[in-house]
Amino acid sequence: MTEMWRERTHQVGWVLLPLRAFLAFVFMYGGISKIADNRFLDGSSPLSIHASVAAVRNLSPIGGLLGPVEAHSFGFGVLMAAAEMAVGLGMLLGLFTRIAAIGGMGLALSLWLTVSWGAQPWFTSADLVYLFAFTPLLIAGAGGVLSADAWLAQRRAAQPGAAEDRTRRIVLAGGVAVAGAAILDGSALFRRSGHKTTTAAGGTAPTASPTSSAAASSSGSAAPGSSKAPSSKAPTGPVLTAAADVPVGGAQKVTNSNVADTVWVTQLQSGQFKALDATCPHQGCAVDFVSASEGFVCPCHQSHFDATGKVLSGPASSNLSPIAVVVDGKDIRST
Ligand code: FES
């Protein structure tokens, strides 16, 4: 027994087996969970690939290339899930192992350059680790252990001409995969677009009153329920939005570079306005508002915050930053 294990530690296929099994599980799980989660392909969901791409376009060094991905996110989402499952299956079966390793490296590289690009410090990005975790399998393949590649090689040796058949099968399988993705993407073009450019979720817009109260999100601003903006001095901050545009029980997304890249103005109770910087404290993606009960989610790594901005689950470890606001006539203004 001891002798057998000593021998195996010198065989690269056995040494790589735990890594192969781990990568197979992770990539198959990743691909299946994307298809099983109907929010991933739903362009209106903050957890969709569309939302993720939109969130990282301005942060990524390849953001300029992401336009087609965002425009055809359904097709790319299906393609990505299928590619992850194919890589996982290749690792599991030891089938076309080097090709699967190249595919896994491509996926990890694309994720590193997009959703993981802002990781701090940079070497903590899991996608960067996956990128290099495939390199032994790229170099050595499955090493002939529990491997369909080894079985095919034996068959090929026994049947002259099998290599040519194998090449034909690879080309055919690749063509079918590309054609399938093209058909799915084409069908996506005919789907009714569910993308939201500005989200106002969770209720009807209020009949904003110039005298409605301002709930400031930091001390020094108007207290919740007060009937007027502080009167000692007129608010001078920029107008974020019209109060009438913020739905009761919902939130309004606002872009105002004087305050933050993106701001969510909420009105969880009638007349109670607050504002939050949408920048996720993890790596800087813009969070999306789901509902008053479900709060905010980050499309990049799914950090979850309640509707007041308090972090519920990571990887973010701190709350969304509040922005002090006040009602000024019909407007919501930062102070
Ligand atoms: S940027 Fe990573 S969870 Fe938000």
Residues whose N, C-alpha, C, O or C-beta is under 5 A from the ligand:
A	BS01	FES	C280 H282 Q283 G284 C285 C298 C300 H301 Q302 S303 P315 A316
